[in-house]
Amino acid sequence: MKYAEAFPSQWLTADDVEGDLVVTISSDSPVEYREFKAPGKATPDSKPVLFFKAPKGTKPLILNKTNWKTIGQVLGSDDTDNWAGQAVTLYTTTVDSFGETMMGIRVRPQKPRVVHTTKSNPRPLPPPQETSYEGGAFDDNEELPLY
């Protein structure tokens, strides 16, 4: 049994992300502030939490300054109201946090290329490839050559 299975989190963690994860930010209140009790502190800290509408079931992400700034750069605004309904790509990498090196979640610094999903495959599908013959492209309305 893995640690994440024994102690599941209600927040998105590096254990929840495999490869690149394209997420669509919630349209209703994309960011809310929640109280978190830090070890050794008497009063809780208020932290921003980012919510997603797709893929369905994606846990909310506790935002740090790095991810907030990256999302702001990718989406062209640091105002979370402008993030609603837009997609970003999350991935995991090693990070230094609280004096330790561990796996953490980061946001890719560019918009996702494609956000095609299906019910059976909630991950993005590769972009459709243009079909061609003899070096020339054709569309569905064009007649195909008969050989």
C-alpha positions, 0 to 999 in steps of 0.5 A: 500500500502506498502512503497516498492510499493510507493517508488520502488528501482532499487536496491535489498532491504530486502523488495524484498527478501522472505525467502532464495533467491538463485541467480546466479551471472552475467557472464558479469561484475559481479560487477560494481561501481556506484556513490551514493549521501549520505545525507550531503556529497558534493561528491558522494561515489563510491560503488560496485554493484553486478548483477545477471543473475538468477532468471530473473528480480532480481535487482542488490545488492549494496555490503557492506563489510560484504556481499563481504567478505561472498561471497568471503568465500563461493566462495573461492575468493575475486576476483569478476571476479571469482564469475561469473556464481556462485550461492549464497543464500541471506536472510534477517535479522535484522542489525544495520545500521547508528545507526538504527536496520532495515532489511538488506540482508545478504549472507548465509555462505555456497554454496546453496545445489541445484539450480534447477529452472523452468519457473513457479517456479524460486525458487530452488526446493528441491533435488530429493529424491531417490526412494526405495523399501524394504530398497533398492534403484533402478534405472530406468533400474532395474526391479521392483518386482512384487507382 
